[in-house]
Amino acid sequence: MSRDPLQLVYELREKQVEQAQLAYQRAQKALFEQRKQLQSLHQYRRQYINQLSEKGSQGLSISDLGKYQQFIVQIDTGLTQHQQGLVKYEHDVHAHKKMWIEAQITYKAMGMLLEKKAKKRATLEDKKEQMLLDEFTTFQYFQKQSGL
């Protein structure tokens, strides 16, 4: 018996839903990691500024102060770049979520179509069976009539 082509497409859609879900989960994980890194950078900046305050209270040369300030500017630049990169990761998460939802919608719609097709097939089979029973009953009735 050959398989229903719609069933094959349905199975492909199921795999697409699974792949879309995995891609969405990977994007979420990457976003989480990026946020964690950004938080670590902020914490590092705070620690570095605290270290500058401690050394500044003990006396710091202008040259060392300039080095500290320059490094803080570099950290701030890194934070800005990381924050901008975070936007890309957020966009990726939203895009993957949208693809996953669209894949689910298509998959569920195909499932409903297959279900409807199966119900229609079952109804036709029931009608055929009923017709055969009616014919058999009629045949038996006429056989009894002719046998009398």
C-alpha positions as CSV (number, residue, x, y, z in Angstrom):
1,M,0.0,0.0,0.0
2,S,1.4,3.4,-1.0
3,R,1.7,6.0,1.6
4,D,-0.3,9.2,1.5
5,P,1.9,12.0,0.2
6,L,0.2,14.4,2.7
7,Q,1.3,12.1,5.5
8,L,4.9,12.3,4.2
9,V,4.8,16.1,4.2
10,Y,3.2,16.0,7.6
11,E,6.2,14.0,9.0
12,L,8.6,16.5,7.3
13,R,6.8,19.3,9.0
14,E,7.1,17.6,12.3
15,K,10.9,17.4,11.9
16,Q,10.9,21.1,10.9
17,V,9.1,22.0,14.1
18,E,11.6,20.1,16.1
19,Q,14.5,21.7,14.3
20,A,13.0,25.2,14.7
21,Q,12.5,24.5,18.4
22,L,16.1,23.5,18.8
23,A,17.3,26.6,16.9
24,Y,15.1,28.7,19.2
25,Q,16.5,27.1,22.3
26,R,20.1,27.6,21.0
27,A,19.4,31.3,20.4
28,Q,17.9,31.6,23.9
29,K,21.0,30.0,25.4
30,A,23.3,32.3,23.3
31,L,21.4,35.3,24.5
32,F,21.6,34.2,28.1
33,E,25.4,33.7,27.8
34,Q,25.8,37.1,26.2
35,R,23.8,38.7,29.0
36,K,25.9,36.9,31.6
37,Q,29.1,38.2,29.9
38,L,27.7,41.7,29.9
39,Q,26.9,41.4,33.6
40,S,30.5,40.1,34.2
41,L,31.9,43.1,32.4
42,H,29.8,45.5,34.5
43,Q,31.0,43.8,37.6
44,Y,34.7,43.9,36.5
45,R,34.3,47.7,35.8
46,R,32.9,48.3,39.3
47,Q,35.8,46.3,40.8
48,Y,38.3,48.2,38.8
49,I,36.8,51.5,39.8
50,N,36.8,50.4,43.5
51,Q,40.5,49.5,43.1
52,L,41.2,52.9,41.6
53,S,39.4,54.6,44.6
54,E,41.5,52.6,47.0
55,K,44.8,53.4,45.3
56,G,43.7,57.0,44.9
57,S,43.1,57.4,48.6
58,Q,46.7,56.2,49.2
59,G,48.1,58.6,46.6
60,L,48.4,58.0,42.9
61,S,50.6,59.6,40.3
62,I,49.0,61.5,37.4
63,S,50.6,58.9,35.0
64,D,48.9,56.0,36.9
65,L,45.6,57.9,37.1
66,G,45.7,58.4,33.4
67,K,46.4,54.7,32.8
68,Y,43.4,53.8,35.1
69,Q,41.2,56.2,33.3
70,Q,42.3,55.0,29.9
71,F,41.6,51.4,30.9
72,I,38.1,52.4,32.2
73,V,37.4,54.0,28.8
74,Q,38.4,50.8,27.1
75,I,36.1,48.8,29.4
76,D,33.3,51.2,28.6
77,T,33.9,50.8,24.9
78,G,33.8,47.1,25.3
79,L,30.6,47.4,27.3
80,T,29.0,49.5,24.6
81,Q,30.1,47.1,21.8
82,H,28.8,44.1,23.9
83,Q,25.5,45.9,24.5
84,Q,25.1,46.5,20.7
85,G,25.9,42.8,20.0
86,L,23.3,41.9,22.5
87,V,20.6,43.5,20.3
88,K,21.6,41.0,17.5
89,Y,21.2,38.1,19.9
90,E,17.8,39.4,21.0
91,H,16.7,39.8,17.4
92,D,17.9,36.2,16.7
93,V,15.8,34.9,19.6
94,H,12.7,36.7,18.3
95,A,13.3,35.5,14.7
96,H,13.8,31.9,15.8
97,K,10.7,32.0,18.0
98,K,8.7,33.3,15.0
99,M,9.9,30.5,12.8
100,W,9.1,27.9,15.5
101,I,5.6,29.3,15.9
102,E,5.0,29.4,12.1
103,A,6.3,25.8,11.8
104,Q,3.9,24.7,14.6
105,I,1.0,26.4,12.9
106,T,1.7,24.7,9.6
107,Y,2.2,21.3,11.3
108,K,-1.0,21.6,13.3
109,A,-3.0,22.7,10.2
110,M,-1.6,19.7,8.2
111,G,-2.6,17.4,11.1
112,M,-6.1,18.8,11.1
113,L,-6.2,18.2,7.3
114,L,-5.1,14.6,7.7
115,E,-7.6,14.1,10.4
116,K,-10.4,15.5,8.3
117,K,-9.2,13.3,5.4
118,A,-9.2,10.2,7.6
119,K,-12.7,11.0,8.9
120,K,-14.0,11.4,5.3
121,R,-12.3,8.1,4.3
122,A,-13.9,6.4,7.4
123,T,-17.3,7.8,6.5
124,L,-17.1,6.6,2.9
125,E,-16.0,3.1,4.2
126,D,-19.0,3.1,6.6
127,K,-21.3,4.0,3.7
128,K,-19.9,1.2,1.5
129,E,-20.2,-1.3,4.4
130,Q,-23.8,-0.2,5.0
131,M,-24.6,-0.6,1.3
132,L,-23.2,-4.1,1.3
133,L,-25.2,-5.0,4.4
134,D,-28.3,-3.5,2.7
135,E,-27.7,-5.5,-0.4
136,F,-27.1,-8.7,1.6
137,T,-30.3,-8.1,3.6
138,T,-32.2,-7.5,0.4
139,F,-30.7,-10.6,-1.1
140,Q,-31.7,-12.7,1.9
141,Y,-35.2,-11.3,1.9
142,F,-35.7,-12.1,-1.8
143,Q,-34.2,-15.6,-1.3
144,K,-36.7,-16.3,1.5
145,Q,-39.5,-15.0,-0.7
146,S,-38.6,-17.1,-3.6
147,G,-38.1,-20.1,-1.3
148,L,-41.7,-20.0,-0.1
